């Protein structure tokens, strides 16, 4: 379940940092009752970026399939693993 806090609670930086690392989820910060920003640990942020890059690669691949631009699966998997450090 996402954690939502008012912006005033950002004064407790150590507590917020601990919460980000403990829950491994983003914390949503509100200002005047409305969503204002999101805070997360660097590890969670980097993991999220990797997932987004992978989804983008999948979307590009689907587009290339539609255009008939395909290549051998073994080569494609090797390239993807190399790109993502797997």
N, C-alpha and C positions, 0 to 999 in steps of 0.2 A: 504494500500500500504506500503510495507516495506521501512524503512528509511535506507539509506546507507550513511555513512560518512567516510571521510579519517581519518586515525589514528591520525593525527595532532590535530583534534578537541577534542581528549580525554583530552586535557589540561583544558577544561571547564567542570570539573567533576560535578558541581552542575547543569549545564544546561543539561548535558547528563542524570543525574539521574532524573531530572524533566521530561525529554522527555520519558524516560523508563516508568515512572509511569503514565504519561498522555496518551500515546498512547496504553499502555498495550500490546505492541508488541515488539519483539526483534529488536535491532538496529544492522545492519551489518556494520562491520568496515573493511575498505580496507587499504592495505599497498602496496605502489607502484602500485596502480591500480588493485590489485587482492584481493579477499576475504581473510581475515586474522582471524577474530574472530566475535563472536556475543555477544552482551550485552543485558541483560533483567533484569527486576525487580525480586526480590526474589519471590514475589507472583505469577508472571507469570511462573517462573521457576518451582516452586512447583506444580502449576496447570498442567503444561506440563508433569512433572514426574508422577503425578497421572493418567493422561490419558494414558501414555505409559504403566504403570503397568496394567491398565485395559485392554488395547489392548493385552498385553502379556497373561493375564488371559484368554481372549477370544481365542487366538491362542492355548493355552494349552487345553482349553475345546474342541475346534474343533478336535484337535489331539486325545483326549481321546474318543470323539464320534466315530471317525474313528476306534479306537481300540476296541470299544464296551464297554468301561469303563464309564458307566454313573451312575448317582444317582438321587434320587428324587429331583425335581426342587425346592421345598420349602426349603429343606435342603441346596442345593447349593446356593440359593439366600441369605439365612441367613448367610452362611459362607462368601459370597462375601461382604455383607453389613458390617459384623464385621471386615473383613480385611481392608476395605477402610473407615471405620469410618462413615458409612452412617446411 
